[in-house]
């Protein structure tokens, strides 16, 4: 199972800057950037913090994609 992070488009749609959002959830800017760019996947507690801050469900932020290999 692979996941795709939709934070980049969510932030763009809402006018949210990563620099301002990262401290709200206790992440460094580089840590949040890694999530946004799909370089890393957050631990469940971090994903829940992000979803709560955005008033969204985790499944709306990280969506499962088909792994064609």
mmCIF file of the N, C-alpha and C atoms, coordinates in Angstrom:
data_MODEL
# 
_entry.id   MODEL 
# 
loop_
_atom_site.group_PDB 
_atom_site.id 
_atom_site.type_symbol 
_atom_site.label_atom_id 
_atom_site.label_alt_id 
_atom_site.label_comp_id 
_atom_site.label_asym_id 
_atom_site.label_entity_id 
_atom_site.label_seq_id 
_atom_site.pdbx_PDB_ins_code 
_atom_site.Cartn_x 
_atom_site.Cartn_y 
_atom_site.Cartn_z 
_atom_site.occupancy 
_atom_site.B_iso_or_equiv 
_atom_site.pdbx_formal_charge 
_atom_site.auth_seq_id 
_atom_site.auth_comp_id 
_atom_site.auth_asym_id 
_atom_site.auth_atom_id 
_atom_site.pdbx_PDB_model_num 
ATOM 1   N N  . UNK A 1 1  ? 0.851   -1.177 0.000   1.00 0.00 ? 1  UNK A N  1 
ATOM 2   C CA . UNK A 1 1  ? 0.000   0.000  0.000   1.00 0.00 ? 1  UNK A CA 1 
ATOM 3   C C  . UNK A 1 1  ? 0.895   1.238  0.000   1.00 0.00 ? 1  UNK A C  1 
ATOM 4   N N  . UNK A 1 2  ? 0.607   2.153  -0.879  1.00 0.00 ? 2  UNK A N  1 
ATOM 5   C CA . UNK A 1 2  ? 1.317   3.425  -0.929  1.00 0.00 ? 2  UNK A CA 1 
ATOM 6   C C  . UNK A 1 2  ? 0.331   4.544  -0.645  1.00 0.00 ? 2  UNK A C  1 
ATOM 7   N N  . UNK A 1 3  ? 0.848   5.578  -0.023  1.00 0.00 ? 3  UNK A N  1 
ATOM 8   C CA . UNK A 1 3  ? 0.019   6.730  0.304   1.00 0.00 ? 3  UNK A CA 1 
ATOM 9   C C  . UNK A 1 3  ? 0.550   7.969  -0.401  1.00 0.00 ? 3  UNK A C  1 
ATOM 10  N N  . UNK A 1 4  ? -0.364  8.839  -0.761  1.00 0.00 ? 4  UNK A N  1 
ATOM 11  C CA . UNK A 1 4  ? 0.005   10.128 -1.343  1.00 0.00 ? 4  UNK A CA 1 
ATOM 12  C C  . UNK A 1 4  ? -0.504  11.214 -0.414  1.00 0.00 ? 4  UNK A C  1 
ATOM 13  N N  . UNK A 1 5  ? 0.366   12.121 -0.074  1.00 0.00 ? 5  UNK A N  1 
ATOM 14  C CA . UNK A 1 5  ? 0.030   13.229 0.814   1.00 0.00 ? 5  UNK A CA 1 
ATOM 15  C C  . UNK A 1 5  ? -0.541  14.387 -0.006  1.00 0.00 ? 5  UNK A C  1 
ATOM 16  N N  . UNK A 1 6  ? -1.660  14.923 0.450   1.00 0.00 ? 6  UNK A N  1 
ATOM 17  C CA . UNK A 1 6  ? -2.305  16.034 -0.255  1.00 0.00 ? 6  UNK A CA 1 
ATOM 18  C C  . UNK A 1 6  ? -2.098  17.372 0.447   1.00 0.00 ? 6  UNK A C  1 
ATOM 19  N N  . UNK A 1 7  ? -1.145  17.418 1.389   1.00 0.00 ? 7  UNK A N  1 
ATOM 20  C CA . UNK A 1 7  ? -0.937  18.650 2.137   1.00 0.00 ? 7  UNK A CA 1 
ATOM 21  C C  . UNK A 1 7  ? -0.567  19.833 1.248   1.00 0.00 ? 7  UNK A C  1 
ATOM 22  N N  . UNK A 1 8  ? 0.220   19.600 0.214   1.00 0.00 ? 8  UNK A N  1 
ATOM 23  C CA . UNK A 1 8  ? 0.642   20.704 -0.653  1.00 0.00 ? 8  UNK A CA 1 
ATOM 24  C C  . UNK A 1 8  ? -0.570  21.421 -1.243  1.00 0.00 ? 8  UNK A C  1 
ATOM 25  N N  . UNK A 1 9  ? -1.510  20.659 -1.780  1.00 0.00 ? 9  UNK A N  1 
ATOM 26  C CA . UNK A 1 9  ? -2.695  21.288 -2.379  1.00 0.00 ? 9  UNK A CA 1 
ATOM 27  C C  . UNK A 1 9  ? -3.629  21.861 -1.309  1.00 0.00 ? 9  UNK A C  1 
ATOM 28  N N  . UNK A 1 10 ? -3.712  21.203 -0.162  1.00 0.00 ? 10 UNK A N  1 
ATOM 29  C CA . UNK A 1 10 ? -4.547  21.711 0.933   1.00 0.00 ? 10 UNK A CA 1 
ATOM 30  C C  . UNK A 1 10 ? -4.007  23.055 1.412   1.00 0.00 ? 10 UNK A C  1 
ATOM 31  N N  . UNK A 1 11 ? -2.689  23.123 1.613   1.00 0.00 ? 11 UNK A N  1 
ATOM 32  C CA . UNK A 1 11 ? -2.075  24.381 2.045   1.00 0.00 ? 11 UNK A CA 1 
ATOM 33  C C  . UNK A 1 11 ? -2.292  25.472 1.007   1.00 0.00 ? 11 UNK A C  1 
ATOM 34  N N  . UNK A 1 12 ? -2.120  25.145 -0.262  1.00 0.00 ? 12 UNK A N  1 
ATOM 35  C CA . UNK A 1 12 ? -2.299  26.135 -1.330  1.00 0.00 ? 12 UNK A CA 1 
ATOM 36  C C  . UNK A 1 12 ? -3.740  26.638 -1.361  1.00 0.00 ? 12 UNK A C  1 
ATOM 37  N N  . UNK A 1 13 ? -4.698  25.727 -1.266  1.00 0.00 ? 13 UNK A N  1 
ATOM 38  C CA . UNK A 1 13 ? -6.112  26.101 -1.300  1.00 0.00 ? 13 UNK A CA 1 
ATOM 39  C C  . UNK A 1 13 ? -6.499  27.007 -0.126  1.00 0.00 ? 13 UNK A C  1 
ATOM 40  N N  . UNK A 1 14 ? -5.870  26.770 1.021   1.00 0.00 ? 14 UNK A N  1 
ATOM 41  C CA . UNK A 1 14 ? -6.234  27.513 2.231   1.00 0.00 ? 14 UNK A CA 1 
ATOM 42  C C  . UNK A 1 14 ? -5.299  28.688 2.528   1.00 0.00 ? 14 UNK A C  1 
ATOM 43  N N  . UNK A 1 15 ? -4.292  28.858 1.713   1.00 0.00 ? 15 UNK A N  1 
ATOM 44  C CA . UNK A 1 15 ? -3.341  29.947 1.944   1.00 0.00 ? 15 UNK A CA 1 
ATOM 45  C C  . UNK A 1 15 ? -2.491  29.739 3.190   1.00 0.00 ? 15 UNK A C  1 
ATOM 46  N N  . UNK A 1 16 ? -2.208  28.495 3.506   1.00 0.00 ? 16 UNK A N  1 
ATOM 47  C CA . UNK A 1 16 ? -1.417  28.162 4.689   1.00 0.00 ? 16 UNK A CA 1 
ATOM 48  C C  . UNK A 1 16 ? 0.056   28.069 4.298   1.00 0.00 ? 16 UNK A C  1 
ATOM 49  N N  . UNK A 1 17 ? 0.908   28.668 5.107   1.00 0.00 ? 17 UNK A N  1 
ATOM 50  C CA . UNK A 1 17 ? 2.345   28.586 4.879   1.00 0.00 ? 17 UNK A CA 1 
ATOM 51  C C  . UNK A 1 17 ? 2.947   27.542 5.809   1.00 0.00 ? 17 UNK A C  1 
ATOM 52  N N  . UNK A 1 18 ? 3.794   26.689 5.254   1.00 0.00 ? 18 UNK A N  1 
ATOM 53  C CA . UNK A 1 18 ? 4.416   25.627 6.040   1.00 0.00 ? 18 UNK A CA 1 
ATOM 54  C C  . UNK A 1 18 ? 5.162   26.194 7.244   1.00 0.00 ? 18 UNK A C  1 
ATOM 55  N N  . UNK A 1 19 ? 5.824   27.322 7.044   1.00 0.00 ? 19 UNK A N  1 
ATOM 56  C CA . UNK A 1 19 ? 6.610   27.956 8.101   1.00 0.00 ? 19 UNK A CA 1 
ATOM 57  C C  . UNK A 1 19 ? 5.737   28.299 9.313   1.00 0.00 ? 19 UNK A C  1 
ATOM 58  N N  . UNK A 1 20 ? 4.500   28.668 9.071   1.00 0.00 ? 20 UNK A N  1 
ATOM 59  C CA . UNK A 1 20 ? 3.581   29.018 10.152  1.00 0.00 ? 20 UNK A CA 1 
ATOM 60  C C  . UNK A 1 20 ? 2.855   27.790 10.711  1.00 0.00 ? 20 UNK A C  1 
ATOM 61  N N  . UNK A 1 21 ? 2.657   26.787 9.878   1.00 0.00 ? 21 UNK A N  1 
ATOM 62  C CA . UNK A 1 21 ? 1.904   25.601 10.297  1.00 0.00 ? 21 UNK A CA 1 
ATOM 63  C C  . UNK A 1 21 ? 2.747   24.647 11.137  1.00 0.00 ? 21 UNK A C  1 
ATOM 64  N N  . UNK A 1 22 ? 4.007   24.479 10.793  1.00 0.00 ? 22 UNK A N  1 
ATOM 65  C CA . UNK A 1 22 ? 4.875   23.503 11.458  1.00 0.00 ? 22 UNK A CA 1 
ATOM 66  C C  . UNK A 1 22 ? 4.896   23.653 12.985  1.00 0.00 ? 22 UNK A C  1 
ATOM 67  N N  . UNK A 1 23 ? 5.078   24.864 13.527  1.00 0.00 ? 23 UNK A N  1 
ATOM 68  C CA . UNK A 1 23 ? 5.109   24.988 14.989  1.00 0.00 ? 23 UNK A CA 1 
ATOM 69  C C  . UNK A 1 23 ? 3.786   24.628 15.665  1.00 0.00 ? 23 UNK A C  1 
ATOM 70  N N  . UNK A 1 24 ? 2.686   24.802 14.965  1.00 0.00 ? 24 UNK A N  1 
ATOM 71  C CA . UNK A 1 24 ? 1.378   24.488 15.542  1.00 0.00 ? 24 UNK A CA 1 
ATOM 72  C C  . UNK A 1 24 ? 1.229   23.008 15.855  1.00 0.00 ? 24 UNK A C  1 
ATOM 73  N N  . UNK A 1 25 ? 1.975   22.173 15.120  1.00 0.00 ? 25 UNK A N  1 
ATOM 74  C CA . UNK A 1 25 ? 1.860   20.726 15.319  1.00 0.00 ? 25 UNK A CA 1 
ATOM 75  C C  . UNK A 1 25 ? 3.152   20.126 15.879  1.00 0.00 ? 25 UNK A C  1 
ATOM 76  N N  . UNK A 1 26 ? 4.079   20.989 16.258  1.00 0.00 ? 26 UNK A N  1 
ATOM 77  C CA . UNK A 1 26 ? 5.298   20.522 16.900  1.00 0.00 ? 26 UNK A CA 1 
ATOM 78  C C  . UNK A 1 26 ? 6.325   19.906 15.970  1.00 0.00 ? 26 UNK A C  1 
ATOM 79  N N  . UNK A 1 27 ? 6.306   20.304 14.705  1.00 0.00 ? 27 UNK A N  1 
ATOM 80  C CA . UNK A 1 27 ? 7.288   19.801 13.742  1.00 0.00 ? 27 UNK A CA 1 
ATOM 81  C C  . UNK A 1 27 ? 8.224   20.925 13.317  1.00 0.00 ? 27 UNK A C  1 
ATOM 82  N N  . UNK A 1 28 ? 9.411   20.533 12.879  1.00 0.00 ? 28 UNK A N  1 
ATOM 83  C CA . UNK A 1 28 ? 10.305  21.500 12.259  1.00 0.00 ? 28 UNK A CA 1 
ATOM 84  C C  . UNK A 1 28 ? 9.789   21.778 10.850  1.00 0.00 ? 28 UNK A C  1 
ATOM 85  N N  . UNK A 1 29 ? 10.252  22.872 10.279  1.00 0.00 ? 29 UNK A N  1 
ATOM 86  C CA . UNK A 1 29 ? 9.864   23.177 8.896   1.00 0.00 ? 29 UNK A CA 1 
ATOM 87  C C  . UNK A 1 29 ? 10.330  22.068 7.956   1.00 0.00 ? 29 UNK A C  1 
ATOM 88  N N  . UNK A 1 30 ? 11.527  21.559 8.179   1.00 0.00 ? 30 UNK A N  1 
ATOM 89  C CA . UNK A 1 30 ? 12.042  20.506 7.292   1.00 0.00 ? 30 UNK A CA 1 
ATOM 90  C C  . UNK A 1 30 ? 11.270  19.204 7.476   1.00 0.00 ? 30 UNK A C  1 
ATOM 91  N N  . UNK A 1 31 ? 10.845  18.920 8.697   1.00 0.00 ? 31 UNK A N  1 
ATOM 92  C CA . UNK A 1 31 ? 10.044  17.715 8.943   1.00 0.00 ? 31 UNK A CA 1 
ATOM 93  C C  . UNK A 1 31 ? 8.705   17.790 8.229   1.00 0.00 ? 31 UNK A C  1 
ATOM 94  N N  . UNK A 1 32 ? 8.062   18.956 8.305   1.00 0.00 ? 32 UNK A N  1 
ATOM 95  C CA . UNK A 1 32 ? 6.789   19.144 7.608   1.00 0.00 ? 32 UNK A CA 1 
ATOM 96  C C  . UNK A 1 32 ? 6.999   19.099 6.101   1.00 0.00 ? 32 UNK A C  1 
ATOM 97  N N  . UNK A 1 33 ? 8.069   19.697 5.635   1.00 0.00 ? 33 UNK A N  1 
ATOM 98  C CA . UNK A 1 33 ? 8.374   19.686 4.201   1.00 0.00 ? 33 UNK A CA 1 
ATOM 99  C C  . UNK A 1 33 ? 8.535   18.260 3.680   1.00 0.00 ? 33 UNK A C  1 
ATOM 100 N N  . UNK A 1 34 ? 9.169   17.404 4.470   1.00 0.00 ? 34 UNK A N  1 
ATOM 101 C CA . UNK A 1 34 ? 9.324   15.998 4.071   1.00 0.00 ? 34 UNK A CA 1 
ATOM 102 C C  . UNK A 1 34 ? 7.968   15.312 3.922   1.00 0.00 ? 34 UNK A C  1 
ATOM 103 N N  . UNK A 1 35 ? 7.031   15.644 4.795   1.00 0.00 ? 35 UNK A N  1 
ATOM 104 C CA . UNK A 1 35 ? 5.679   15.081 4.684   1.00 0.00 ? 35 UNK A CA 1 
ATOM 105 C C  . UNK A 1 35 ? 4.980   15.596 3.433   1.00 0.00 ? 35 UNK A C  1 
ATOM 106 N N  . UNK A 1 36 ? 5.058   16.899 3.223   1.00 0.00 ? 36 UNK A N  1 
ATOM 107 C CA . UNK A 1 36 ? 4.396   17.530 2.084   1.00 0.00 ? 36 UNK A CA 1 
ATOM 108 C C  . UNK A 1 36 ? 4.916   16.962 0.765   1.00 0.00 ? 36 UNK A C  1 
ATOM 109 N N  . UNK A 1 37 ? 6.218   16.677 0.714   1.00 0.00 ? 37 UNK A N  1 
ATOM 110 C CA . UNK A 1 37 ? 6.836   16.179 -0.523  1.00 0.00 ? 37 UNK A CA 1 
ATOM 111 C C  . UNK A 1 37 ? 6.826   14.651 -0.627  1.00 0.00 ? 37 UNK A C  1 
ATOM 112 N N  . UNK A 1 38 ? 6.098   13.991 0.263   1.00 0.00 ? 38 UNK A N  1 
ATOM 113 C CA . UNK A 1 38 ? 5.973   12.524 0.263   1.00 0.00 ? 38 UNK A CA 1 
ATOM 114 C C  . UNK A 1 38 ? 7.299   11.812 0.469   1.00 0.00 ? 38 UNK A C  1 
ATOM 115 N N  . UNK A 1 39 ? 8.223   12.469 1.153   1.00 0.00 ? 39 UNK A N  1 
ATOM 116 C CA . UNK A 1 39 ? 9.499   11.838 1.458   1.00 0.00 ? 39 UNK A CA 1 
ATOM 117 C C  . UNK A 1 39 ? 9.360   10.952 2.691   1.00 0.00 ? 39 UNK A C  1 
ATOM 118 N N  . UNK A 1 40 ? 8.497   11.357 3.601   1.00 0.00 ? 40 UNK A N  1 
ATOM 119 C CA . UNK A 1 40 ? 8.260   10.543 4.793   1.00 0.00 ? 40 UNK A CA 1 
ATOM 120 C C  . UNK A 1 40 ? 6.767   10.461 5.076   1.00 0.00 ? 40 UNK A C  1 
ATOM 121 N N  . UNK A 1 41 ? 6.424   9.486  5.881   1.00 0.00 ? 41 UNK A N  1 
ATOM 122 C CA . UNK A 1 41 ? 5.042   9.283  6.321   1.00 0.00 ? 41 UNK A CA 1 
ATOM 123 C C  . UNK A 1 41 ? 5.017   9.522  7.826   1.00 0.00 ? 41 UNK A C  1 
ATOM 124 N N  . UNK A 1 42 ? 4.061   10.290 8.319   1.00 0.00 ? 42 UNK A N  1 
ATOM 125 C CA . UNK A 1 42 ? 4.061   10.618 9.749   1.00 0.00 ? 42 UNK A CA 1 
ATOM 126 C C  . UNK A 1 42 ? 3.627   9.441  10.615  1.00 0.00 ? 42 UNK A C  1 
ATOM 127 N N  . UNK A 1 43 ? 4.024   9.509  11.874  1.00 0.00 ? 43 UNK A N  1 
ATOM 128 C CA . UNK A 1 43 ? 3.478   8.584  12.867  1.00 0.00 ? 43 UNK A CA 1 
ATOM 129 C C  . UNK A 1 43 ? 2.003   8.939  13.037  1.00 0.00 ? 43 UNK A C  1 
ATOM 130 N N  . UNK A 1 44 ? 1.247   8.000  13.545  1.00 0.00 ? 44 UNK A N  1 
ATOM 131 C CA . UNK A 1 44 ? -0.199  8.201  13.681  1.00 0.00 ? 44 UNK A CA 1 
ATOM 132 C C  . UNK A 1 44 ? -0.531  9.437  14.507  1.00 0.00 ? 44 UNK A C  1 
ATOM 133 N N  . UNK A 1 45 ? 0.169   9.640  15.616  1.00 0.00 ? 45 UNK A N  1 
ATOM 134 C CA . UNK A 1 45 ? -0.155  10.799 16.456  1.00 0.00 ? 45 UNK A CA 1 
ATOM 135 C C  . UNK A 1 45 ? 0.099   12.119 15.728  1.00 0.00 ? 45 UNK A C  1 
ATOM 136 N N  . UNK A 1 46 ? 1.137   12.179 14.907  1.00 0.00 ? 46 UNK A N  1 
ATOM 137 C CA . UNK A 1 46 ? 1.414   13.376 14.122  1.00 0.00 ? 46 UNK A CA 1 
ATOM 138 C C  . UNK A 1 46 ? 0.356   13.583 13.049  1.00 0.00 ? 46 UNK A C  1 
ATOM 139 N N  . UNK A 1 47 ? -0.030  12.506 12.389  1.00 0.00 ? 47 UNK A N  1 
ATOM 140 C CA . UNK A 1 47 ? -1.079  12.598 11.368  1.00 0.00 ? 47 UNK A CA 1 
ATOM 141 C C  . UNK A 1 47 ? -2.386  13.096 11.985  1.00 0.00 ? 47 UNK A C  1 
ATOM 142 N N  . UNK A 1 48 ? -2.695  12.625 13.177  1.00 0.00 ? 48 UNK A N  1 
ATOM 143 C CA . UNK A 1 48 ? -3.916  13.059 13.854  1.00 0.00 ? 48 UNK A CA 1 
ATOM 144 C C  . UNK A 1 48 ? -3.838  14.540 14.255  1.00 0.00 ? 48 UNK A C  1 
ATOM 145 N N  . UNK A 1 49 ? -2.663  14.984 14.702  1.00 0.00 ? 49 UNK A N  1 
ATOM 146 C CA . UNK A 1 49 ? -2.485  16.399 15.030  1.00 0.00 ? 49 UNK A CA 1 
ATOM 147 C C  . UNK A 1 49 ? -2.701  17.284 13.801  1.00 0.00 ? 49 UNK A C  1 
ATOM 148 N N  . UNK A 1 50 ? -2.125  16.864 12.685  1.00 0.00 ? 50 UNK A N  1 
ATOM 149 C CA . UNK A 1 50 ? -2.263  17.626 11.439  1.00 0.00 ? 50 UNK A CA 1 
ATOM 150 C C  . UNK A 1 50 ? -3.728  17.664 11.010  1.00 0.00 ? 50 UNK A C  1 
ATOM 151 N N  . UNK A 1 51 ? -4.377  16.512 11.027  1.00 0.00 ? 51 UNK A N  1 
ATOM 152 C CA . UNK A 1 51 ? -5.786  16.446 10.623  1.00 0.00 ? 51 UNK A CA 1 
ATOM 153 C C  . UNK A 1 51 ? -6.656  17.303 11.534  1.00 0.00 ? 51 UNK A C  1 
ATOM 154 N N  . UNK A 1 52 ? -6.395  17.249 12.823  1.00 0.00 ? 52 UNK A N  1 
ATOM 155 C CA . UNK A 1 52 ? -7.167  18.038 13.772  1.00 0.00 ? 52 UNK A CA 1 
ATOM 156 C C  . UNK A 1 52 ? -6.970  19.539 13.526  1.00 0.00 ? 52 UNK A C  1 
ATOM 157 N N  . UNK A 1 53 ? -5.736  19.947 13.312  1.00 0.00 ? 53 UNK A N  1 
ATOM 158 C CA . UNK A 1 53 ? -5.442  21.360 13.066  1.00 0.00 ? 53 UNK A CA 1 
ATOM 159 C C  . UNK A 1 53 ? -6.123  21.858 11.786  1.00 0.00 ? 53 UNK A C  1 
ATOM 160 N N  . UNK A 1 54 ? -6.248  20.970 10.794  1.00 0.00 ? 54 UNK A N  1 
ATOM 161 C CA . UNK A 1 54 ? -6.884  21.336 9.523   1.00 0.00 ? 54 UNK A CA 1 
ATOM 162 C C  . UNK A 1 54 ? -8.388  21.064 9.523   1.00 0.00 ? 54 UNK A C  1 
ATOM 163 N N  . UNK A 1 55 ? -8.896  20.493 10.619  1.00 0.00 ? 55 UNK A N  1 
ATOM 164 C CA . UNK A 1 55 ? -10.304 20.112 10.722  1.00 0.00 ? 55 UNK A CA 1 
ATOM 165 C C  . UNK A 1 55 ? -10.685 19.172 9.576   1.00 0.00 ? 55 UNK A C  1 
ATOM 166 N N  . UNK A 1 56 ? -9.857  18.152 9.391   1.00 0.00 ? 56 UNK A N  1 
ATOM 167 C CA . UNK A 1 56 ? -10.059 17.161 8.333   1.00 0.00 ? 56 UNK A CA 1 
ATOM 168 C C  . UNK A 1 56 ? -9.845  15.769 8.909   1.00 0.00 ? 56 UNK A C  1 
ATOM 169 N N  . UNK A 1 57 ? -10.230 14.781 8.135   1.00 0.00 ? 57 UNK A N  1 
ATOM 170 C CA . UNK A 1 57 ? -9.956  13.390 8.474   1.00 0.00 ? 57 UNK A CA 1 
ATOM 171 C C  . UNK A 1 57 ? -8.603  13.007 7.875   1.00 0.00 ? 57 UNK A C  1 
ATOM 172 N N  . UNK A 1 58 ? -7.874  12.164 8.568   1.00 0.00 ? 58 UNK A N  1 
ATOM 173 C CA . UNK A 1 58 ? -6.564  11.711 8.086   1.00 0.00 ? 58 UNK A CA 1 
ATOM 174 C C  . UNK A 1 58 ? -6.675  11.137 6.673   1.00 0.00 ? 58 UNK A C  1 
ATOM 175 N N  . UNK A 1 59 ? -7.761  10.432 6.401   1.00 0.00 ? 59 UNK A N  1 
ATOM 176 C CA . UNK A 1 59 ? -7.945  9.814  5.079   1.00 0.00 ? 59 UNK A CA 1 
ATOM 177 C C  . UNK A 1 59 ? -8.140  10.833 3.960   1.00 0.00 ? 59 UNK A C  1 
ATOM 178 N N  . UNK A 1 60 ? -8.475  12.061 4.320   1.00 0.00 ? 60 UNK A N  1 
ATOM 179 C CA . UNK A 1 60 ? -8.590  13.129 3.324   1.00 0.00 ? 60 UNK A CA 1 
ATOM 180 C C  . UNK A 1 60 ? -7.228  13.733 2.989   1.00 0.00 ? 60 UNK A C  1 
ATOM 181 N N  . UNK A 1 61 ? -6.272  13.546 3.872   1.00 0.00 ? 61 UNK A N  1 
ATOM 182 C CA . UNK A 1 61 ? -4.939  14.129 3.701   1.00 0.00 ? 61 UNK A CA 1 
ATOM 183 C C  . UNK A 1 61 ? -3.976  13.132 3.071   1.00 0.00 ? 61 UNK A C  1 
ATOM 184 N N  . UNK A 1 62 ? -4.020  11.896 3.546   1.00 0.00 ? 62 UNK A N  1 
ATOM 185 C CA . UNK A 1 62 ? -3.182  10.828 2.982   1.00 0.00 ? 62 UNK A CA 1 
ATOM 186 C C  . UNK A 1 62 ? -4.103  9.817  2.317   1.00 0.00 ? 62 UNK A C  1 
ATOM 187 N N  . UNK A 1 63 ? -4.002  9.728  1.008   1.00 0.00 ? 63 UNK A N  1 
ATOM 188 C CA . UNK A 1 63 ? -4.882  8.846  0.255   1.00 0.00 ? 63 UNK A CA 1 
ATOM 189 C C  . UNK A 1 63 ? -4.086  7.666  -0.304  1.00 0.00 ? 63 UNK A C  1 
ATOM 190 N N  . UNK A 1 64 ? -4.718  6.524  -0.299  1.00 0.00 ? 64 UNK A N  1 
ATOM 191 C CA . UNK A 1 64 ? -4.086  5.318  -0.828  1.00 0.00 ? 64 UNK A CA 1 
ATOM 192 C C  . UNK A 1 64 ? -4.056  5.383  -2.352  1.00 0.00 ? 64 UNK A C  1 
ATOM 193 N N  . UNK A 1 65 ? -2.918  5.012  -2.913  1.00 0.00 ? 65 UNK A N  1 
ATOM 194 C CA . UNK A 1 65 ? -2.788  4.961  -4.364  1.00 0.00 ? 65 UNK A CA 1 
ATOM 195 C C  . UNK A 1 65 ? -2.389  3.560  -4.777  1.00 0.00 ? 65 UNK A C  1 
ATOM 196 N N  . UNK A 1 66 ? -2.724  3.203  -6.000  1.00 0.00 ? 66 UNK A N  1 
ATOM 197 C CA . UNK A 1 66 ? -2.353  1.888  -6.524  1.00 0.00 ? 66 UNK A CA 1 
ATOM 198 C C  . UNK A 1 66 ? -0.857  1.831  -6.762  1.00 0.00 ? 66 UNK A C  1 
ATOM 199 N N  . UNK A 1 67 ? -0.264  0.745  -6.353  1.00 0.00 ? 67 UNK A N  1 
ATOM 200 C CA . UNK A 1 67 ? 1.164   0.530  -6.575  1.00 0.00 ? 67 UNK A CA 1 
ATOM 201 C C  . UNK A 1 67 ? 1.306   -0.406 -7.765  1.00 0.00 ? 67 UNK A C  1 
ATOM 202 N N  . UNK A 1 68 ? 1.604   0.166  -8.921  1.00 0.00 ? 68 UNK A N  1 
ATOM 203 C CA . UNK A 1 68 ? 1.724   -0.638 -10.141 1.00 0.00 ? 68 UNK A CA 1 
ATOM 204 C C  . UNK A 1 68 ? 3.186   -1.040 -10.298 1.00 0.00 ? 68 UNK A C  1 
ATOM 205 N N  . UNK A 1 69 ? 3.496   -2.258 -9.836  1.00 0.00 ? 69 UNK A N  1 
ATOM 206 C CA . UNK A 1 69 ? 4.872   -2.726 -9.981  1.00 0.00 ? 69 UNK A CA 1 
ATOM 207 C C  . UNK A 1 69 ? 4.910   -4.177 -10.368 1.00 0.00 ? 69 UNK A C  1 
# 
